């Protein structure tokens, strides 16, 4: 893994998860969801599962970045990648929390 990837992957995964979860919410609130015979309760379950999966992915990425196999030879790159891993994990929890705590399809 190159140093650029180590530094950029945590934030890239966060923005991809953010886009996917809120895009999924758009699908759930559309007429397509109800036309498929699915309820908003099922949609909430799917969103919660997606939120938990995004958190799990960020946590796994953080663990992987801290392993010697994926460690950088440059200590500052390792520090920056680890810090960005923590930031992306917190950002995932915080920015996707509204799908769990607020009402759907206002």
Secondary structure, DSSP 8 states (H G I E B T S, - for coil): --HHHHHHHHHHHHHHHHHHHHHHHHHHHSHHHHHTT--HHHHHHHHHHHHHHHHHHHHHHHHHHHSGGG--SSHHHHHHHHHHHHHHHHHHHHHHTHHHHS-S--
